[in-house]
């Protein structure tokens, strides 16, 4: 059974691209366009990892990470921020909030899979 990934990004084109890349990498992908949708999906589904943008219309990635970590089934899964925002201070706050990795956009698809694959096999 393939790992199930929740992708959270406000831009439909970004969600679509991530769906293609992750699906071709062998993952099952579910998408959400904002933090509220992501939290609802997470509360009612099973996910092995979350890949999310930092800038969402209703929350930032740190707040979403804190909300997701409160959901028992997501407590130990990888949370990956995939964003153009690379500020070192925000990254440190994100790490304390439970973000596993912070990847800059743009990133070649094979590099995203190269980060995600080992996190899911650990």
Backbone as JSON Lines, residues from 0, in Angstrom:
{"i":0,"aa":"X","n":[0.84,-1.18,0.0],"ca":[0.0,0.0,0.0],"c":[0.89,1.25,0.0]}
{"i":1,"aa":"X","n":[0.58,2.21,-0.85],"ca":[1.4,3.4,-0.95],"c":[1.08,4.37,0.18]}
{"i":2,"aa":"X","n":[2.08,5.18,0.5],"ca":[1.89,6.19,1.54],"c":[0.93,7.25,1.04]}
{"i":3,"aa":"X","n":[0.17,7.81,1.95],"ca":[-0.84,8.81,1.62],"c":[-0.34,10.19,2.08]}
{"i":4,"aa":"X","n":[-0.27,11.12,1.13],"ca":[0.29,12.44,1.39],"c":[-0.81,13.49,1.28]}
{"i":5,"aa":"X","n":[-0.88,14.39,2.26],"ca":[-1.78,15.54,2.21],"c":[-0.97,16.73,1.71]}
{"i":6,"aa":"X","n":[-1.4,17.31,0.59],"ca":[-0.76,18.49,0.01],"c":[-1.65,19.69,0.29]}
{"i":7,"aa":"X","n":[-1.07,20.75,0.87],"ca":[-1.83,21.95,1.22],"c":[-1.19,23.16,0.53]}
{"i":8,"aa":"X","n":[-1.92,23.74,-0.39],"ca":[-1.44,24.93,-1.1],"c":[-2.65,25.67,-1.64]}
{"i":9,"aa":"X","n":[-2.63,27.0,-1.54],"ca":[-3.78,27.79,-2.0],"c":[-3.86,27.87,-3.51]}
{"i":10,"aa":"X","n":[-2.78,27.6,-4.21],"ca":[-2.76,27.72,-5.67],"c":[-3.09,26.38,-6.32]}
{"i":11,"aa":"X","n":[-4.17,26.32,-7.1],"ca":[-4.55,25.07,-7.75],"c":[-3.44,24.5,-8.63]}
{"i":12,"aa":"X","n":[-2.69,25.37,-9.31],"ca":[-1.62,24.88,-10.18],"c":[-0.49,24.23,-9.38]}
{"i":13,"aa":"X","n":[-0.2,24.75,-8.2],"ca":[0.82,24.14,-7.33],"c":[0.34,22.79,-6.8]}
{"i":14,"aa":"X","n":[-0.93,22.74,-6.37],"ca":[-1.48,21.46,-5.91],"c":[-1.44,20.43,-7.03]}
{"i":15,"aa":"X","n":[-1.79,20.86,-8.24],"ca":[-1.79,19.94,-9.37],"c":[-0.41,19.42,-9.68]}
{"i":16,"aa":"X","n":[0.58,20.3,-9.67],"ca":[1.96,19.88,-9.95],"c":[2.46,18.92,-8.88]}
{"i":17,"aa":"X","n":[2.2,19.24,-7.61],"ca":[2.62,18.34,-6.54],"c":[1.9,17.0,-6.61]}
{"i":18,"aa":"X","n":[0.63,17.02,-7.0],"ca":[-0.12,15.77,-7.16],"c":[0.55,14.89,-8.22]}
{"i":19,"aa":"X","n":[0.93,15.49,-9.35],"ca":[1.58,14.73,-10.42],"c":[2.91,14.15,-9.95]}
{"i":20,"aa":"X","n":[3.75,15.01,-9.37],"ca":[5.08,14.58,-8.93],"c":[4.98,13.46,-7.9]}
{"i":21,"aa":"X","n":[4.14,13.65,-6.89],"ca":[4.03,12.66,-5.83],"c":[3.35,11.38,-6.31]}
{"i":22,"aa":"X","n":[2.35,11.5,-7.16],"ca":[1.69,10.31,-7.72],"c":[2.65,9.5,-8.55]}
{"i":23,"aa":"X","n":[3.44,10.18,-9.37],"ca":[4.44,9.48,-10.19],"c":[5.53,8.85,-9.32]}
{"i":24,"aa":"X","n":[5.71,9.4,-8.11],"ca":[6.65,8.83,-7.16],"c":[6.07,7.66,-6.37]}
{"i":25,"aa":"X","n":[4.82,7.31,-6.66],"ca":[4.2,6.15,-6.02],"c":[3.33,6.47,-4.82]}
{"i":26,"aa":"X","n":[3.04,7.74,-4.6],"ca":[2.24,8.13,-3.44],"c":[0.78,8.38,-3.81]}
{"i":27,"aa":"X","n":[-0.1,8.15,-2.86],"ca":[-1.5,8.56,-2.98],"c":[-1.58,9.99,-2.46]}
{"i":28,"aa":"X","n":[-2.24,10.87,-3.2],"ca":[-2.25,12.29,-2.85],"c":[-3.67,12.79,-2.65]}
{"i":29,"aa":"X","n":[-3.85,13.54,-1.56],"ca":[-5.1,14.26,-1.27],"c":[-4.7,15.72,-1.12]}
{"i":30,"aa":"X","n":[-5.52,16.64,-1.67],"ca":[-5.14,18.04,-1.62],"c":[-6.15,18.89,-0.86]}
{"i":31,"aa":"X","n":[-5.64,20.0,-0.32],"ca":[-6.47,21.0,0.36],"c":[-5.98,22.38,-0.07]}
{"i":32,"aa":"X","n":[-6.9,23.33,-0.19],"ca":[-6.56,24.67,-0.63],"c":[-6.3,25.66,0.49]}
{"i":33,"aa":"X","n":[-6.55,25.24,1.73],"ca":[-6.28,26.13,2.87],"c":[-6.12,25.29,4.14]}
{"i":34,"aa":"X","n":[-5.77,25.95,5.22],"ca":[-5.52,25.26,6.48],"c":[-6.79,24.61,7.04]}
{"i":35,"aa":"X","n":[-7.9,25.3,6.94],"ca":[-9.16,24.75,7.46],"c":[-9.5,23.43,6.78]}
{"i":36,"aa":"X","n":[-9.39,23.38,5.47],"ca":[-9.65,22.13,4.74],"c":[-8.65,21.05,5.16]}
{"i":37,"aa":"X","n":[-7.39,21.43,5.31],"ca":[-6.35,20.47,5.68],"c":[-6.64,19.86,7.06]}
{"i":38,"aa":"X","n":[-7.02,20.69,8.0],"ca":[-7.31,20.19,9.35],"c":[-8.51,19.26,9.32]}
{"i":39,"aa":"X","n":[-9.54,19.63,8.58],"ca":[-10.72,18.76,8.49],"c":[-10.37,17.41,7.86]}
{"i":40,"aa":"X","n":[-9.62,17.44,6.78],"ca":[-9.2,16.19,6.15],"c":[-8.35,15.35,7.11]}
{"i":41,"aa":"X","n":[-7.44,16.01,7.81],"ca":[-6.54,15.31,8.72],"c":[-7.29,14.68,9.89]}
{"i":42,"aa":"X","n":[-8.33,15.34,10.36],"ca":[-9.11,14.81,11.48],"c":[-9.93,13.58,11.09]}
{"i":43,"aa":"X","n":[-10.23,13.45,9.8],"ca":[-11.1,12.36,9.36],"c":[-10.43,11.37,8.42]}
{"i":44,"aa":"X","n":[-9.12,11.48,8.25],"ca":[-8.43,10.58,7.34],"c":[-7.09,10.15,7.89]}
{"i":45,"aa":"X","n":[-6.45,9.28,7.17],"ca":[-5.12,8.81,7.56],"c":[-4.11,9.36,6.55]}
{"i":46,"aa":"X","n":[-3.04,9.98,7.06],"ca":[-1.98,10.5,6.21],"c":[-0.64,10.09,6.78]}
{"i":47,"aa":"X","n":[0.31,9.86,5.87],"ca":[1.67,9.47,6.27],"c":[2.63,10.65,6.27]}
{"i":48,"aa":"X","n":[2.24,11.75,5.6],"ca":[3.05,12.97,5.57],"c":[2.18,14.11,5.06]}
{"i":49,"aa":"X","n":[2.62,15.33,5.36],"ca":[1.95,16.53,4.86],"c":[3.01,17.39,4.18]}
{"i":50,"aa":"X","n":[2.71,17.83,2.96],"ca":[3.55,18.78,2.23],"c":[2.7,20.04,2.09]}
{"i":51,"aa":"X","n":[3.2,21.17,2.61],"ca":[2.37,22.38,2.64],"c":[3.17,23.62,2.29]}
{"i":52,"aa":"X","n":[2.47,24.58,1.71],"ca":[3.05,25.9,1.48],"c":[3.06,26.63,2.82]}
{"i":53,"aa":"X","n":[3.94,27.61,2.95],"ca":[3.97,28.39,4.18],"c":[2.85,29.42,4.2]}
{"i":54,"aa":"X","n":[2.62,30.07,3.05],"ca":[1.62,31.13,2.96],"c":[0.28,30.56,2.51]}
{"i":55,"aa":"X","n":[-0.65,30.49,3.42],"ca":[-2.0,30.01,3.13],"c":[-2.97,31.14,3.42]}
{"i":56,"aa":"X","n":[-4.14,31.13,2.81],"ca":[-5.06,32.25,3.0],"c":[-5.59,32.42,4.43]}
{"i":57,"aa":"X","n":[-5.62,31.34,5.21],"ca":[-6.22,31.43,6.53],"c":[-5.25,31.2,7.7]}
{"i":58,"aa":"X","n":[-4.07,30.66,7.44],"ca":[-3.06,30.45,8.47],"c":[-1.7,30.4,7.79]}
{"i":59,"aa":"X","n":[-0.64,30.59,8.56],"ca":[0.67,30.35,7.99],"c":[1.09,28.9,8.32]}
{"i":60,"aa":"X","n":[2.18,28.48,7.74],"ca":[2.62,27.09,7.91],"c":[2.94,26.7,9.33]}
{"i":61,"aa":"X","n":[3.44,27.64,10.12],"ca":[3.76,27.34,11.51],"c":[2.47,27.08,12.3]}
{"i":62,"aa":"X","n":[1.48,27.94,12.12],"ca":[0.21,27.73,12.81],"c":[-0.46,26.43,12.38]}
{"i":63,"aa":"X","n":[-0.38,26.14,11.08],"ca":[-0.96,24.88,10.59],"c":[-0.21,23.69,11.18]}
{"i":64,"aa":"X","n":[1.11,23.77,11.25],"ca":[1.88,22.67,11.84],"c":[1.47,22.43,13.29]}
{"i":65,"aa":"X","n":[1.31,23.5,14.05],"ca":[0.87,23.36,15.44],"c":[-0.5,22.71,15.53]}
{"i":66,"aa":"X","n":[-1.41,23.11,14.64],"ca":[-2.75,22.51,14.63],"c":[-2.69,21.04,14.25]}
{"i":67,"aa":"X","n":[-1.89,20.7,13.26],"ca":[-1.79,19.31,12.81],"c":[-1.14,18.43,13.88]}
{"i":68,"aa":"X","n":[-0.16,18.95,14.58],"ca":[0.52,18.16,15.61],"c":[-0.42,17.83,16.78]}
{"i":69,"aa":"X","n":[-1.49,18.6,16.94],"ca":[-2.47,18.3,18.0],"c":[-3.36,17.11,17.65]}
{"i":70,"aa":"X","n":[-3.37,16.73,16.38],"ca":[-4.17,15.59,15.94],"c":[-3.35,14.32,16.19]}
{"i":71,"aa":"X","n":[-3.85,13.46,17.04],"ca":[-3.09,12.29,17.49],"c":[-2.49,11.49,16.35]}
{"i":72,"aa":"X","n":[-3.25,11.25,15.29],"ca":[-2.75,10.41,14.19],"c":[-1.64,11.08,13.38]}
{"i":73,"aa":"X","n":[-1.45,12.39,13.56],"ca":[-0.41,13.11,12.83],"c":[0.78,13.49,13.72]}
{"i":74,"aa":"X","n":[0.74,13.09,14.95],"ca":[1.75,13.54,15.92],"c":[3.18,13.25,15.48]}
{"i":75,"aa":"X","n":[3.42,12.13,14.83],"ca":[4.8,11.77,14.48],"c":[5.12,11.75,13.01]}
{"i":76,"aa":"X","n":[4.19,12.18,12.16],"ca":[4.45,12.09,10.73],"c":[5.27,13.28,10.24]}
{"i":77,"aa":"X","n":[5.96,13.13,9.11],"ca":[6.71,14.26,8.55],"c":[5.79,15.39,8.08]}
{"i":78,"aa":"X","n":[6.12,16.61,8.48],"ca":[5.46,17.81,7.99],"c":[6.53,18.58,7.22]}
{"i":79,"aa":"X","n":[6.28,18.78,5.93],"ca":[7.27,19.43,5.07],"c":[6.69,20.72,4.53]}
{"i":80,"aa":"X","n":[7.4,21.81,4.76],"ca":[7.02,23.1,4.18],"c":[7.76,23.21,2.85]}
{"i":81,"aa":"X","n":[6.99,23.5,1.8],"ca":[7.52,23.65,0.44],"c":[7.16,25.06,0.02]}
{"i":82,"aa":"X","n":[8.11,26.0,0.17],"ca":[7.75,27.41,0.04],"c":[8.92,28.26,-0.42]}
{"i":83,"aa":"X","n":[8.6,29.4,-0.99],"ca":[9.63,30.37,-1.36],"c":[10.14,31.12,-0.13]}
{"i":84,"aa":"X","n":[9.43,31.06,0.98],"ca":[9.82,31.74,2.23],"c":[10.92,30.92,2.91]}
{"i":85,"aa":"X","n":[12.14,31.48,2.95],"ca":[13.28,30.74,3.5],"c":[13.94,31.46,4.68]}
{"i":86,"aa":"X","n":[13.24,32.39,5.3],"ca":[13.78,33.15,6.41],"c":[14.25,32.21,7.53]}
{"i":87,"aa":"X","n":[15.49,32.38,7.97],"ca":[16.08,31.49,8.98],"c":[15.32,31.51,10.3]}
{"i":88,"aa":"X","n":[14.85,32.67,10.71],"ca":[14.11,32.77,11.97],"c":[12.78,32.01,11.88]}
{"i":89,"aa":"X","n":[12.09,32.17,10.76],"ca":[10.84,31.42,10.56],"c":[11.1,29.92,10.53]}
{"i":90,"aa":"X","n":[12.19,29.53,9.92],"ca":[12.53,28.1,9.86],"c":[12.76,27.53,11.27]}
{"i":91,"aa":"X","n":[13.41,28.31,12.12],"ca":[13.62,27.87,13.5],"c":[12.29,27.75,14.25]}
{"i":92,"aa":"X","n":[11.42,28.74,14.07],"ca":[10.1,28.66,14.69],"c":[9.34,27.44,14.16]}
{"i":93,"aa":"X","n":[9.46,27.2,12.87],"ca":[8.81,26.04,12.27],"c":[9.32,24.74,12.83]}
{"i":94,"aa":"X","n":[10.61,24.66,13.04],"ca":[11.19,23.44,13.62],"c":[10.62,23.19,15.02]}
{"i":95,"aa":"X","n":[10.51,24.25,15.8],"ca":[9.93,24.11,17.15],"c":[8.45,23.74,17.1]}
{"i":96,"aa":"X","n":[7.78,24.12,16.01],"ca":[6.35,23.8,15.85],"c":[6.13,22.39,15.32]}
{"i":97,"aa":"X","n":[7.21,21.71,14.97],"ca":[7.07,20.33,14.49],"c":[7.25,20.14,13.01]}
{"i":98,"aa":"X","n":[7.71,21.16,12.29],"ca":[7.98,21.0,10.86],"c":[9.26,20.19,10.71]}
{"i":99,"aa":"X","n":[9.19,19.12,9.93],"ca":[10.31,18.2,9.77],"c":[11.37,18.74,8.82]}
{"i":100,"aa":"X","n":[10.92,19.32,7.71],"ca":[11.84,19.86,6.69],"c":[11.23,21.09,6.08]}
{"i":101,"aa":"X","n":[12.1,21.98,5.62],"ca":[11.67,23.21,4.97],"c":[12.39,23.26,3.63]}
{"i":102,"aa":"X","n":[11.65,23.15,2.55],"ca":[12.23,23.11,1.22],"c":[11.86,24.36,0.44]}
{"i":103,"aa":"X","n":[12.83,24.92,-0.27],"ca":[12.6,26.11,-1.05],"c":[11.98,25.83,-2.4]}
{"i":104,"aa":"X","n":[11.14,26.76,-2.85],"ca":[10.58,26.71,-4.2],"c":[11.44,27.6,-5.08]}
{"i":105,"aa":"X","n":[11.66,27.28,-6.29],"ca":[11.31,26.02,-6.94],"c":[12.31,24.93,-6.56]}
{"i":106,"aa":"X","n":[11.86,23.71,-6.64],"ca":[12.68,22.55,-6.32],"c":[12.41,21.48,-7.36]}
{"i":107,"aa":"X","n":[13.46,20.93,-7.96],"ca":[13.22,19.86,-8.93],"c":[12.45,18.7,-8.29]}
{"i":108,"aa":"X","n":[11.52,18.09,-9.05],"ca":[10.69,17.01,-8.5],"c":[11.48,15.88,-7.86]}
{"i":109,"aa":"X","n":[12.61,15.49,-8.46],"ca":[13.38,14.39,-7.9],"c":[13.96,14.75,-6.53]}
{"i":110,"aa":"X","n":[14.21,16.04,-6.29],"ca":[14.72,16.45,-4.97],"c":[13.63,16.36,-3.91]}
{"i":111,"aa":"X","n":[12.39,16.71,-4.27],"ca":[11.28,16.57,-3.32],"c":[11.12,15.1,-2.94]}
{"i":112,"aa":"X","n":[11.12,14.23,-3.94],"ca":[11.01,12.8,-3.65],"c":[12.22,12.29,-2.89]}
{"i":113,"aa":"X","n":[13.39,12.86,-3.17],"ca":[14.6,12.47,-2.45],"c":[14.57,12.83,-0.98]}
{"i":114,"aa":"X","n":[13.81,13.86,-0.63],"ca":[13.64,14.24,0.78],"c":[12.51,13.42,1.41]}
{"i":115,"aa":"X","n":[11.41,13.26,0.7],"ca":[10.23,12.6,1.24],"c":[10.44,11.09,1.43]}
{"i":116,"aa":"X","n":[11.03,10.44,0.46],"ca":[11.21,8.98,0.53],"c":[11.91,8.53,1.82]}
{"i":117,"aa":"X","n":[13.08,9.11,2.16],"ca":[13.75,8.67,3.41],"c":[12.95,9.0,4.67]}
{"i":118,"aa":"X","n":[12.24,10.13,4.67],"ca":[11.44,10.48,5.85],"c":[10.35,9.44,6.1]}
{"i":119,"aa":"X","n":[9.79,8.92,5.01],"ca":[8.7,7.95,5.16],"c":[9.2,6.54,5.44]}
{"i":120,"aa":"X","n":[10.46,6.27,5.12],"ca":[10.98,4.93,5.37],"c":[11.7,4.86,6.71]}
{"i":121,"aa":"X","n":[11.82,6.01,7.39],"ca":[12.53,6.03,8.7],"c":[11.69,5.41,9.79]}
